[in-house]
């Protein structure tokens, strides 16, 4: 700033050394913080989402357990538990896929995991929500019992 204000182009040796030191120090601090934030910004987000889901399911189960009729609790759990199963399948396969050590790489295992967390949950969601329909349950049961009797 001194050179800019007084319109000079000279700098002392100690001033140059201090400038280079602070420049390198702040650049390395910036890159270090950005690297830490990159790993911390994704872990924090994932952890917050997971904690919100756990909190939500605890609240849902608390409300369902307060339903006075057995039939009402059964109906509520028949909707919640399959959804919880699909969410658990998605979370565990995704976590295993992304948290495994990079040296462990089997193409068939990687393919199976990627199918499990990218194809199966979206495919199961319509089935889970339509299973609340009694007519669909009966049709599915007839289809399954007919298939088992044939094989």
C-alpha positions as a printed Julia matrix, in Angstrom:
151×3 Matrix{Float64}:
   0.0     0.0     0.0
   2.91    2.31    0.77
   4.25    1.92   -2.75
   0.86    2.64   -4.28
   0.22    5.71   -2.14
   3.66    7.27   -2.61
   4.02    6.15   -6.24
   7.29    4.27   -5.69
   8.39    0.94   -7.09
  10.97   -0.13   -4.52
  10.4    -2.63   -1.73
  12.71   -3.63    1.07
  14.08   -7.15    1.43
  12.1    -7.73    4.65
   8.97   -6.31    3.06
   9.34   -8.66    0.09
   9.97  -11.66    2.36
   6.93  -10.76    4.48
   4.78  -10.35    1.38
   5.83  -13.74   -0.05
   5.36  -15.41    3.36
   1.86  -14.02    3.9
   0.86  -14.73    0.31
   1.89  -18.39    0.57
   0.43  -18.71    4.08
  -2.98  -17.35    3.1
  -3.12  -19.33   -0.16
  -2.34  -22.59    1.65
  -4.82  -21.73    4.42
  -7.5   -21.03    1.8
  -6.91  -24.32   -0.02
  -6.82  -26.22    3.25
 -10.11  -24.7     4.38
 -11.75  -25.36    1.02
 -10.61  -28.99    1.13
 -11.89  -29.46    4.67
 -15.17  -27.75    3.81
 -15.6   -30.0     0.78
 -15.46  -33.13    2.9
 -17.3   -31.49    5.84
 -20.01  -29.61    3.74
 -21.13  -33.33    2.13
 -20.82  -35.31    5.48
 -22.77  -32.67    7.37
 -25.5   -32.58    4.76
 -25.82  -36.36    4.7
 -25.81  -36.56    8.48
 -28.45  -33.83    8.77
 -30.71  -35.59    6.27
 -30.26  -38.92    8.06
 -31.0   -37.38   11.46
 -34.11  -35.67   10.07
 -35.35  -38.99    8.7
 -34.76  -40.76   12.02
 -36.53  -37.96   13.88
 -39.45  -38.11   11.44
 -39.83  -41.87   11.79
 -39.7   -41.64   15.58
 -42.49  -39.07   15.46
 -44.53  -41.21   13.06
 -44.14  -44.3    15.25
 -45.1   -42.33   18.36
 -48.29  -41.17   16.67
 -49.08  -44.63   15.25
 -48.63  -46.3    18.62
 -51.2   -43.91   20.08
 -53.89  -45.07   17.63
 -56.47  -46.83   19.81
 -57.6   -49.52   17.35
 -55.46  -52.49   16.4
 -56.71  -52.28   12.81
 -55.7   -48.62   12.57
 -52.18  -49.35   13.86
 -51.86  -52.29   11.46
 -52.92  -50.12    8.51
 -50.47  -47.38    9.45
 -47.59  -49.81   10.0
 -48.37  -51.61    6.73
 -47.63  -48.32    4.97
 -44.68  -47.14    7.08
 -42.65  -50.32    7.45
 -42.24  -51.16    3.73
 -41.24  -47.55    3.1
 -38.73  -47.77    5.95
 -37.39  -50.98    4.42
 -36.84  -49.32    1.04
 -35.17  -46.31    2.66
 -32.93  -48.62    4.7
 -32.01  -50.59    1.58
 -31.16  -47.37   -0.24
 -29.08  -45.94    2.62
 -27.12  -49.12    3.38
 -26.28  -49.92   -0.25
 -25.33  -46.33   -0.96
 -23.2   -46.09    2.15
 -21.48  -49.4     1.4
 -20.88  -48.4    -2.2
 -19.37  -45.0    -1.41
 -17.58  -45.8     1.84
 -15.8   -48.98    0.78
 -12.07  -48.78    0.34
 -11.03  -47.85   -3.22
  -8.78  -50.9    -3.47
 -11.84  -53.15   -3.13
 -13.24  -53.1    -6.61
 -15.24  -55.96   -8.03
 -17.2   -55.01  -11.11
 -20.03  -57.43  -10.38
 -20.38  -56.2    -6.78
 -20.26  -52.57   -7.91
 -22.89  -53.28  -10.53
 -25.16  -55.06   -8.04
 -24.82  -52.24   -5.53
 -25.53  -49.57   -8.1
 -28.64  -51.44   -9.24
 -29.76  -51.87   -5.63
 -29.59  -48.18   -4.81
 -30.55  -46.66   -8.14
 -33.17  -49.01   -9.62
 -34.79  -51.03   -6.84
 -36.08  -48.23   -4.53
 -37.8   -46.24   -7.31
 -39.27  -49.47   -8.68
 -40.56  -50.54   -5.27
 -42.19  -47.22   -4.34
 -45.26  -47.57   -6.61
 -45.69  -51.16   -5.46
 -45.5   -50.19   -1.79
 -48.01  -47.39   -2.09
 -50.38  -49.41   -4.25
 -50.33  -52.35   -1.8
 -52.69  -50.33    0.38
 -55.3   -51.08   -2.26
 -57.07  -54.32   -1.27
 -57.88  -55.27   -4.86
 -54.24  -55.08   -5.84
 -53.27  -57.22   -2.83
 -55.72  -59.92   -3.86
 -54.52  -59.83   -7.49
 -50.89  -59.99   -6.41
 -51.64  -62.88   -4.06
 -53.41  -64.8    -6.85
 -50.51  -64.14   -9.19
 -47.94  -65.34   -6.65
 -49.86  -68.46   -5.57
 -50.52  -69.36   -9.19
 -46.83  -68.96  -10.04
 -45.73  -71.07   -7.06
 -48.21  -73.82   -7.94
 -46.89  -73.94  -11.52
 -43.24  -74.18  -10.45
